[in-house]
């Protein structure tokens, strides 16, 4: 079993719809959870991080964490063509430490105009 | 916000030569720098973790004598690809964390092509 799993996609949604991206992890000791977006040929950029169970909202993005189920998701509301990219889920240790992140393979999202 | 400046953004070199990639944290102190490699249409692969003033920790399968990492200061880490070969052609990215923030910031990446 991979440590961090994501559906590879591609996930295709129409413009204006909600895109839902999912990620599961195997290490119950994980404390920090990150979503990054990566455009083709570019380096990843941080979209959101979450540490506590529940939802965290930032603009059109909502991260959801369920530690009991070892599951973290990212919802993108009002999806735009510019959201088309690969979304990477990463899992790490406690906030403030520099433990290396464990990465999923990414989910490719295509938002169709 | 935290910024990591990475140079060069792209480089083409001849087989057998060495290439140095620099990453600088511009507005924070990066006690730890992570170096990744990414092949086309594949995910990030962590190569090594460097801590300021100490030897880097390499991931399994990464040749430490080929990929030399130096982290001599809190704002500068370098990766040198020695005796480069075409199979080393890849996208190399550094990443660091500002302890005042919660996310890991990435450099813009270096696309290395060995001919």
HADDOCK unambig.tbl for C-alpha pairs under 7 A between the chains (distance, minus, plus):
assign (segid A and resid 42 and name CA) (segid B and resid 108 and name CA) 6.75 0.50 0.50
assign (segid A and resid 43 and name CA) (segid B and resid 93 and name CA) 6.96 0.50 0.50
assign (segid A and resid 43 and name CA) (segid B and resid 106 and name CA) 6.66 0.50 0.50
assign (segid A and resid 43 and name CA) (segid B and resid 107 and name CA) 6.96 0.50 0.50
assign (segid A and resid 43 and name CA) (segid B and resid 108 and name CA) 5.41 0.50 0.50
assign (segid A and resid 43 and name CA) (segid B and resid 109 and name CA) 5.87 0.50 0.50
assign (segid A and resid 44 and name CA) (segid B and resid 106 and name CA) 6.55 0.50 0.50
assign (segid A and resid 45 and name CA) (segid B and resid 106 and name CA) 6.95 0.50 0.50
assign (segid A and resid 46 and name CA) (segid B and resid 103 and name CA) 6.82 0.50 0.50
assign (segid A and resid 49 and name CA) (segid B and resid 103 and name CA) 6.79 0.50 0.50
assign (segid A and resid 95 and name CA) (segid B and resid 102 and name CA) 6.68 0.50 0.50
assign (segid A and resid 96 and name CA) (segid B and resid 99 and name CA) 5.66 0.50 0.50
assign (segid A and resid 98 and name CA) (segid B and resid 32 and name CA) 6.69 0.50 0.50
assign (segid A and resid 105 and name CA) (segid B and resid 43 and name CA) 5.04 0.50 0.50
assign (segid A and resid 106 and name CA) (segid B and resid 43 and name CA) 6.80 0.50 0.50
